Amino acid sequence: MAARFIDKRPVSIIGYMNRFLLFFMIMLSGYTVLPQGLTRTDSIRQKLRTAGRDERPLVLFELAGVYKNTDTSLNSRLIDSALHLALKLENKRIVIKLINDLSNISYKQQNSFLLPLACQALALARQHNYLPEKGESYTNIGNLYFNIGQCDSAISNYVKATKIFLELKDTVQYIEVSNNLIFSWQSTGNFDKALQLSEKLLAFCNLTGNKNLIANQLVTISQIFDQLNNWEQEKKYLAQAMLLFIRLNDEYNVANIYRYMGVLCQKENNLKAAMDYFNKAQLLYTKNNKQRDVSTVFSTKGDVYLSLKEYNNSISMYLKALEIVNKLNDNYARVYIMRRLGTTYSILKDYETALEYLNQSLEITISMNDNRSLGELYYLIANVYLNQGKIELSEKSIQKALQLSVSLKNFSQQKTALKFLSNLMYKTGKYRESVDYLRSYNHLNDSLNLLEIDRQMTEIQAKYESNKSENEILVLNLEKEKQKATIVKQRILGFTTVVILIFVGLLAVVLYRGTRKQKEANHLLTEKNAEINRQKEAIQSQMKDLEMANTEITAQRDQIERKSVELQQNNQLLEQQKVAIQEQNRELQVLNATKDKFFSIIAHDLKNPFNNILGFSDLLAEGIDQNEPQELAHYAGVIHKSAQSAFTLLENLLDWARSQTGNIKFEPEMISLENIIADVINMTASTSQSKGIQLDYEMKEPILVRADKNMISTILRNLVTNAIKYSFKGGSVKIIAIGTNREIRIEVHDKGIGIKPEETGKLFKINEKASTLGTNAETGTGLGLILCKEFVERHGGRIWVESQADAGSEFIFTIPVI
């Protein structure tokens, strides 16, 4: 396919005919290959019929993705046609996108043409300076290099991609490629760089405020600590991620955390706890229809049973996992599970069954060109052949494993293969070959140890250089302090010198004026000199004391600053933990209230109408011949009223349940408020007529509002139904709609029993019991008002009530004008 893509010679008539036939196949493919009712396929076919010249290659490529797992031949032909059509376009961006999409989707297959194709996309992006496409091309090339085991080249391309996405301020792509870079560093054993970049990314995610990004980055850091066997830190980060995913109501990622915790308990040999976590994960995966992940849990539980030496249970789990991945056509998972089955049957000494699974796994792995897994498979097969006494076949398999490990520079597998060959040669009496393989093993082991020592020495040297620089800075600071002290000392000595000169001048004047007092002056001069010497010594002593005090003050100041920083960090940490605990407590209170409300509705409010229906329908059925028509009509009326009450409650309950699980989509559109109000009045007409209540609405001019039609209808229906329920017979209910430039205000007025002031505060709260009987003893749960509040707030509006006992109520809500 790559050769045909690069070849730009004119297409022959036969080529055009082939393309016409291919296009005809595409148009009929949804009716001949795929099952009926696949909305995605129908949609793509429709897009292909109406697509313009520039869009057609992209739509062809999208259609190819439908056949990726069902018809690989048609998939390849569609991709090939998409690329040829793209080459005829002047829009090079479409060509680059197609190539990048192809290499991004297919890179795990290790096709030889993908890397040159991705490099060609990069060349085009560079030529036209398309920054987003350059970043995507570097990412895809990095993926391809990583998949063939060339992690250094992968890292180089990932680094270039991150710089571009950072320049473009593309947060999502920057984080995604950075995590690829982290994984590459983990694969090369450079955990320090991986951890450093992960913590940098976590800080970056915290700045965005996106809890989903933060939680996923916490999981990434936890897996680095997992590879470092620092399980305490791993648990810490997993717990933080779990709390965020629970707040986001993300059951899928909560299940993932359960699975990670199960694997961690498995490593700690706490197999009972591991099974508990795996079972929790399996329940959530099944609930969310994540069959691929369910198969992973089965496979992991098989590993636990294998550790417990419960081989039959282990095989049972692996077979369940295999059944799912066969339906999903997931070759990667199929290869792993068959390998585990082969290992288990080998332990049970059922070597024929073991070889059957291992050879099937080998066949699929070869078809996928997954050389990274082939080496381990050849080793497992060689071990089975050795146990069967088939020495020649065992040697042949382990030699293949050795060749692969050398070509991929997989030193761990290379050591394993050399050690196996040394033992194999020894068992067959080929002692010279055994010694040669053992010598090669020791040489490789020593080389790897030397490399590890060099790496450690490099790290130590880097730390030494860092400490050396810090010490040099400290010496420079001390020199500066010493210079300052010297300057102070010089100033004091200068002052002393001036004082001495003044005294000498005074003495000279005295000597000049009178020789008579020469002796006295000499005596006085001697005393003055002695006094000056004492002052000089005192000043020098004070200077030393000052230098010592300055040194001590500097040390104390540094210590105080360090303590202050530590105290601030501890206070921040405590405050964060306090906020997290308070938030968790609030969420738990709401969850408990929700649970209590749900059980209250099921146990009482939903049960009572059905008791009435069952009881009166039984009386109606048994006494239809004996009862008078008036009694029969009364029974039928009670049944109708109870059924209507149960239906209204069930409708609210279903809406509320969908709202709590996030299954109600918010889909705003331009709607006529007058039409919504008219529909609600028609829906509640029978209820209002049975109580003789007049329904009316007031709207000075037509109002159009951008809102979710179903949610607004549900809000009005609940408010009008409540108004009818609490109105007296012969009363009236009125809906008033007022539009302004900023918001739409809707009021529902009734002249019923009203609400006491102490009861109004309980409305719209799920943890408060605020429902009372209607004027005809109608029951309620208060759930409708809670649902109204949630739907109004989804629109960014407010809802409240103005009421007095025995004077009626006004329920009011607003919707912002967008």
N, C-alpha and C positions, 0 to 999 in steps of 0.2 A: 504494500500500500504506500509506503514511503517513496519508493522509486517512481510510482505513477504520479505522486504528488509533485515531485521535483521536476519530472519530465514535462516540458512545456511545448512539445510538438503539437501540430494541428491534429484534431480528432478526426478519424475516418468516418465514412458513412455508416459503417457497421457499428462504430462507437456511438454515433447518434442514435441508431436503432436500439442498441442495448440500453442507452439511457432512457429512451422513450418507453421501452418495456419495463425498465426499473420504476419509472415514474408511475406507469399504469399499475404495477404491483403495489406501489405505495398507496395509491388511491383506493385499492381494494383490500389492502392488508387488514384493516380492522374487521372486515367481514369474513376473511378466509383463514386467518392465522390466530387472531386473538379471540377470546370469548366475548360474547355480546355484552353490552352494558358497561364497558370500560370508558368512563367519562373522559379520562385524560387522553386516551387514544383518539376518540371522536373529536375532542377539542383541537388536538394537534393537526388532524386531517383537515379540519375546517380552516385553521390558520394557514395551512399549506395552500389551500385553494385560493385564498385571498391575499397571500403574501406578495409583497413587492420584490423587485429584483435584488435589493440589498438584504431583505429579510429572509428570502428563501433558503440560503445556506444554513442559517441559524435554526430554522424550523426543521430542516432535514436532519440536522444533528440532534435536535431534541427528540425527533421521532426515532432516531437510531437508539437512543437510550431506552426506549420501551422494549426493544428486542434484545437487549444486552444479555439477558439470562435465558431467553427462550429460543432465539434464532440468531446465532453468532454470525452465520454467513450473511444474512440480510443486514445485520448490524454493521458489518464491515463494508458492505457495498453502499449503504446509506452514508456512512462517514466519508467514504472515498468520493462519492458524488458531491457531498457538501463541500469538500476541500477543492474539487475541480471547479465548481461553480464560484467559489470564493475567489479563486485565482483570476477569474475573468473580471472581477470588480476592481475599480480604482480605489475603493475604500479598504486600505490595508489594515485598518483596525479590526474589521470583521475577520480577515484572514488570521490575524494574531489571536483573536478571541477563540476561534475554532481550534487552532493548534493547542492553545493553552488548556481549553476545556478537554480536548482529547487526551493530552498528557496527564492532566489532573485526574481524570476519571480512570484511565487505564494504567497508571504508573506501576501499580502492584503486579501487573502481568509481566514486567521485565521484558517487553518487546524491544528488539534491538533497534528499531527505527524511531522509537520515541525520543531518545536523547538528542539525536541530530535534528529531529523535527522541532523540539523545544528550543534548541540553540538557534534554529532558523527564525523562530518567532521572536527571540531576543534580538537578533540582528535587525529585523524589521522595526521593532520597537525602538532600538537605538537610532536607526537611520532617520526615523521620523520624530524622535524625541517624545514618544508617548510614555509619560511617567507611570501611570497606573499599569499599563501593559508591561512595562519593564519590570516593575515590582512583581507582577504575577508570573512573568517568565522566569525570573530568578528563583521564585518560590518553587515552581514546577521542576526546574532543573535540580534544585536542592533535593526535592522529593525523589527524583529519579536516581540521583547519586546515592542517597541514603539507602534506597531499596537494593542497590547492588553492593552495598557494604563499604562504599567510599565516603566515610563520614566527614573527613577533612574537607573534601570538595563540597559536600552538602553544607557544612558549616559556613564556608566562604560565601556561597550563594545566598544562604539565609541571612547573613549579616548585611549583604548588599540590599536585599529586599526590605529588611527592617528599616534601614536608613531612608529608603524611598517612601515607605508608608508613613514614617514619622514626619517626613517633609510634607507629605500630602495631608497630614492630620487624619489619616484613615485609622481610627482607633481599633476597629474590629480586626482588620487585616494585620495591623502591627502586633496586636496581642496574639493572633493565631500563628503568625510566622515566628514570633519570639518563642512561643511554646514548642514549635518544631525545632528551633535552635537549642532549647533546653533539653529536649529529648535526645538530640544528637550528641550533646555534651555528656549526657548520662550514658549513652551507648559507648563513648570512648573513655568512660571512667573519670571524666573531669567534673566531679560533683560540686567542687567549690564554685566554679563558674556557673553551673546550672542553678545552684541555690542562690547565688548572688543575683542573677538575672531574674529568678522567680520572685525574690523579695522586692526587687525594683518594680516588676510588673504588678505585684500586689499593691504597692504604694500608688502606682499609676491608676489601677482599677479603683482604689479608694477615692482618688480625686474625681473620677467620673461619677461616683455615687451609684453605679450600676451594681445592685446586689448579686445579680446572676454572674457577672464577670468576676466579682470578688470571690464568690463561693467556688467557682471553677478554678480560680487561681490558688485558692487554699488547698483544693484537692491535688493540684499539680505539685505544690510544695510537699504535701504529705507523702506523695509517691517517691520524691527524692529522698526523704528521710527513711522511707521503707527500704530503698536500696542501700542506704547507709546503716541499716539495722538499728536505727534510732527510733524505736517503736513508741516511746513515750511522746516524742515530738510529733510523730505521725498521728497518734490518737488525738493530740491537742488540736492539730489543724483539721482533722476530720470532724471533730466535735463542733468547731466553729462553722465549718461548711454545712454540716447537718442543720444547725440552728437557722442559718440563712435560707436553706432550701425549704425548711418547714414553713418559715414566714412567707416564702414565695408560693407556697402550696404546690411545689414541684415534686410530685410523688415519684417520678422517674428517677430523678437524681437522688432523692432520699433512698430509693432502692439501691442505687449504685453505692451509696455510702454504707448501707447495710452489708453489701457484698464485700467492699474493701475491709470492713471491720471483721467480717467472717474470715477472710484470708489472713488478716493479722492474728486473730485468735488461733488459726490453724498453725501459723508459724510459732506461736507461743505454746503449742501443743495443748491448747484448751479447746479440744475438739467438740465438746458439748456446746460451749458458747458459740463456736463457729457454725455448728448446725442450726442453732437458733437464729443467728443472723441471716444465714442462707435461706431459711424458710420464710423469714420476714421479707427478704428481697424478692423471693419467688412469688409471694402473694401480690406484692405491688406490681411486679412485671406482668403477671397474669391479668390483673385488674386493668392495666393500661395497654393490654394486647401487645406486649413487647416479646414476641416469640423468640427472637434471636437471643435476647438476654435470658429468657427462661432456659434455653438450651445451655447457655454458659453456666447458670446456677446448677443445672443437673450435672454438667461435666465436673464442676468444682466439688459438688457433693460426692461424686464418684471418687475424686482424689482423696477426700476425707475418709471414705470407707476403705480405700486402698491402704491408707496409713494405719487404719484400725485392723487391717488384714481380714476385713469382711468382704471377700472377693466377689461373692455372688451379688451382694448389694451394690458393690462398685460397678460390676458389669451391667446390672439393671439400670443404674443411673446413666452410664455411658450410652446404652442403647436408646434410652428415652431422648437423650440429647441428640443422638445421631438421627433419630426419626424426624425431629424438628428441622435440623439443618438440611436434611435431604429434601424436605418440602420447600425450604427457602432457597435451595440450590446454592448454598454457601460452601464453596470448596475449601476455604481457609479453615473454617471451623470443622469441616468434615475430616480434613487431614489430621488435625490435632486429636480429635476424638478417636479416630481409627488407630492412631499411634498409641493412645492410652489403652485402648482395648487390646492391642497387640502386646503391650507390656504386661497387662494383667494376665492374659492367657499364657504368656511365657512363664510368669511366676507359678501358675497352676500346672506348668509342664505340658500344656496342651499346645505343642509347638506348631502343629499343622494349622490350627485356627489362628494362632498368633501370626504366622507367616501370611495367612490369607488377608488379615486386616492390614498388616504392615506393607504388603505388596500393593494392595489397593491404594493405600495412602501414598506409596512411592509413585505409582502411576499418575495419580492426580497432581502430585507435587512437580513431577517432571513436566506435565502438560502446562502447568502454570509458570514454569521456569523459576521456581522459588529455590534458588541454590542455597539460601541461608538455612533452609530446613532439611535439605537433602542429606547433608553430612550426618546429622543425628539419626536419620532414618536408616542410612547404610550401616551405621554403628549398631543400631538395635537389631537389624536383620542379621548382621555378622554374629552377634551374640547368640541369636536363636540357632543359627546354623552350627555354631560351636557346641551348644548344648545337645544338638542332634548328632554330633560327631562328624558333620559334613565340613571337614577342615578346608578343602579346596574352595567351596562356595563361601565359607566364612572369610577366608583370606581375600578372595576377590571383592567382596563387599567392603571390607575394611580398607582395602587399597583405594577404592573409589572415595570413601570418606576422607582418607588422607589427602588425595589429590584435590578434592574440593576445599578442604580446610587450608591447604597451602595457597590455592588460587585466591581465596577470599581473605587470606591473612587472619584466619580465625585460630588464634594460637591455642585457645582452650581445647577446641576439637582436635587440633593437630597433636597436642600432648596426649589426649585420650587415645587417638588412633595409634600413635607410636607405642604407647604402653601396652595396648591390646596386641599389636603385632609382635612385640617382644615376648609377651606371655604365650602367644600362639606358636611362635617359632620354637620356644623352649619346650612346649608340650609335644611338638612333633619331632623333637631331637635335632632341630637345626640350630645348634648352639651358637655358631658364628653369626648367623643372621639375627638371632635373638640379642646377642651382645651389640651388634651394629645398631639395631633399633633402640636398644636401651641407651647406647651412647648418644644417639641423636636426641632422644627424649631428655637426657640430662643436659646436653648442650643447649637445647631450646629453653629448658627450665632455667638454666643459669643465665642465659641471655635476657630472659624476661625479668629475672631478679635484678640483673644489672640495670636494665631499663627503669625498673621501679626505684632502684636506689638513686639513679641519675635524676629521676623526677623529684624524689624527696629532697635530694641535694639542691636542686634548682629552687624548690620551694624554700628551703632553709636559707639559701643564698639571698633570695629575694627578701625574706624577712630580715636577714642580717643587714642588707643594704638599707631597708626601711628604718631599722633601729639606728643604723649609723647616721643616717640623715637627721633623725630626730635628736641624736646626741650632739651632732654638729650645731644644730639650731640652738640647743640648750647652752653649749659653750659660747656661742656668739652672744646670746642674751646675758650670760654671766660677764663677758668682756664689757658689754655695754654698761652693766651696773657698776663694774669696777672703774670704768672711765668716768662715770658720773661721780663716784666717790672721790676719785683723784681730783676732779675739778673742784669739788667742795673743799677738799683738803688744801688745794692751792690757794683758793680764795681766803681760807682762814689764815694760812701762812702769810699771804700778802697783807692782810689786815694787821697781823702781828708785827710785820716788818714796818708798816706805817707808824704803828704805835711806838715802836722802838726808835724810829727816826725822830719822832716828835719829842720823845724824852731826851734823846741825845742833843737835839737842838736847844732845848730848854737848859740843859746842863752847860752847853757851850756859851749860851748867853750869860749864865750865872758866872762862869769862869772869866768871861771877858770883862764883866762889870767890876769884879773885885777879886784880887788875889788874896785878900785877907781871909776870905771865907773859902779858900781853895781846899783846905783840909776837910772842912765841913761838907763842901760840895762833893769832894771825892768820896767821903763816907756815905753821903746821900746817894751818889751815883752807884756805889756798890750795893746799897740796899735796893735801889730801884732795879738794878740788873738782876739781883736775886729774885725780886718780885716778878719781873718779866719772865724769867726762866720758869718760875713756878706756874705762872699763867700759861706759858707755852706748853708745859708738861700736862697741865690740866686740860688744855684745849685738845692736845693729841689723845689723851685718855678718853675725852668725850667723843672724839671722832671714831675711835675703835668701838666704843659702846654704840654709837650711832650706826655703824656698819653692821654690827651683830643684830641690832634691833631691826634694821631694814631687812636683813636676811630672814629673820624669824617671822616678821610681818608678811613677807612675800610667801613664805611656805604656808603660813596660816591662811592667807587669802586664797591660795590655790586649793588647799584642802576644803575651805568653806565653799568655794565655787563647785568643786566636785560633789560635795555633799548636797548642795542645792540642786544641781542637775539631777542627781539620783533621786532626791525627794520629789522633784517635779515629775520625773518619769513614773515613779511609783504612784503618785497621786493621779496622774493621767490614766495609768493602767487600772487603778481601783475605780476611778470614775467610769471608765468604759465598761468594766465588769458589772458595776452597779446598774448602769443604763441597760446593759444586755439582760441582766436578771429581771429588772423591772418590766422590760418589754416582754420577756418570756412569761412572767407572771400574768400580765394583762392578757396576753394571747391565750394562756391556759384558762383564765377566768371566762373569756368569751367562748372558748371551746366547750367548757363545762356547761355554761348557760345554754349553748346551742344543743348540746346533747340532752340536757334536761327538758328543753322546749320540745325537741323531737319526740322524746318518750312520752311527754305529757300529751302531745297531740295524738300519738298512736294509741296510748292507753285509755284516754278519756274522750277527747273531743271528736276523734274520728270514729271511736267505737260507739258512742251514744246514738248518732243518726242511724247507724246500721242496726242497732238493737230495736229502735222504733220501727224501721222498715221490716225487719224480720218478724217482730211481734205482731204488728198490725196486719202484715200480709198473711200471717198465719191465721189470725182471726177472720180475715176476709175470705181466705180459702175454705176454712172449716165451716163458717156460718153463713155462706153466701145464700143458702136457701132459707135459713131461719131469720136472718136480720132484715130489718126494714131498709128501704132505699136510703133514708136519711142517715142511718148508721153506716151503711156501706159507703155513702158519699163522704161521711166524716173520716172513716178509716182511710179511704183513698186520698183525702186531702192531707191527712197526717203523713202518709207514705210519701206523697209528692213533696211536701215541705221538708221532710227528713232527707229525701234523696237530693233535693236542691241544695240543702245545707251541706250535705256530705260532698256533693260535686264541687261547690264553691271552695270548701276547705281543701279538698284534694287538689284542685287546680292551683290554689295558693301554695300548698305544700310542695307540689312538683316544681313550680316556678322558683320557690325558695331554695329547694335542693339543688336545682340547676345553677342558681346564682352562687350558692356556697361552693360548688365544685368548679366554678369558672366556665361552665358550659353554655352560658347565655352570652352570645356575641353582641357587642355594642355596635350597631350599624346605623348611624345617623343619616337622614336624608331629608329633603325638603317636603314637608307634609302640610296639609290643610287642617288646622286645629278644629275648624267647624265640622269637617267630615268625621273626625275622631269623636267629637262630643256627640254628634248625631248617632253614630254607631253604638256608643255606650248607652245612650238613652233607649235605643231599640232593644239592646241586650237585656236591660233591666226593666223593661216595660211591664212584663208579666208580674214581676215581684211588686212593682209600685201599684199596679192596678188591683192586685189582691188586697192591698191595704188602703186603696182609695187615695193614694198620694199622687199629687200632680208634679210631673217633672218638667222643668223649663230651663232655658239657658239664655244668657244675654251677651251679645257681642256687637259692639258698635260698627265694626268694619271687619272684613275678612282678614284672618291672621295666618301668615305662612311662617313656619318655624323649622329650623334644622334640628331634628331629633329622631330618636329611634321610635318608629311607629308602634311596635308591639309593647314597648315599655310604657309609653305615654298612655296607651289604651288600658294597660293593666293598672296603672296608677289611678286613672279616672274611674275605672270599673270598681275598684276596691273602695274608693272614697264615696262614690254614689251609692253602692250597696250598703255601706255602713250608715250613710245618711238616711236611707230608707228604713234600715233595721231599727234605728233609734228615733224615728219619727212616729207621731201618733196617727191613727187612722184619720183620713180626711185632710192631712197636712200637705206640705209642699216642700220640694227640694229644688234649689236653683243653682245653676252653674254660671259663673260670671268669668269672662276672659277679657283681660286688658293687656294691650301691647304698647310698649315704649321702645325707645331706641336702644336701651340696654338689656331689657329682659321682658319675658312674657309672664304675667301673673294670672293664675287660675284659682278661683275660689269656689268651694262647694258649701252652700248654706242649707241648713235645715232648722226647723223650729221644734225639735224633739226634746228629749229628756236632758240634754246637755251633759257636761262633765264637771265634776267637783274640782276645785283648784288643786287639791292634794293628789288627784289622779292624773292630771295633765302631764306632770313630770315623768310618769311611768310609761307614757306612750312612746313608740318608736324604739324601745329598748327590749332586747331579747331576754334579758335576765330579770325582767319585771313582769308580774302578772297584772294586766290592766284591762282585761276583757270583762264586760258585764252583759247581762241578758238584754235583748231588745224589747221593744214594746209589746211584741207578741211572743215573748219568751224565746226569741231566737238566740242561739248560742254563737260564740265566736272564740277565737284564740289570740287575737291581736297580731297574728302573723301577717295579715294583709298590710297593716300599717308599717311593719318592719320592712316588708318587700317594697312598699312605696318609697320609704326613706332611702333604701339602697339604690333604687332606680333613679330617683331624683338626683342623688349625689353623683351617680354615673354621668349625668348631664351637667354637673357643676352647679346645680341649683340648691335651693333650701326648701324645707317643708316644716310647717308649724300649725298649731291649733289655737283658736281664740274661742272660749266657751264659758258659759255660766250654767250652773245647775238649774234645770227646769226652764231654761231660756234659749235652748238651741245651741248649735255649734257652727263654726266656720273653719273648715280645713283649707289651708292656703299653701300653694307651692309655686315656685318660680323656676324658669328656665332661661339661662343667659342667651342673648341674641348673638350668634356667631356670624 
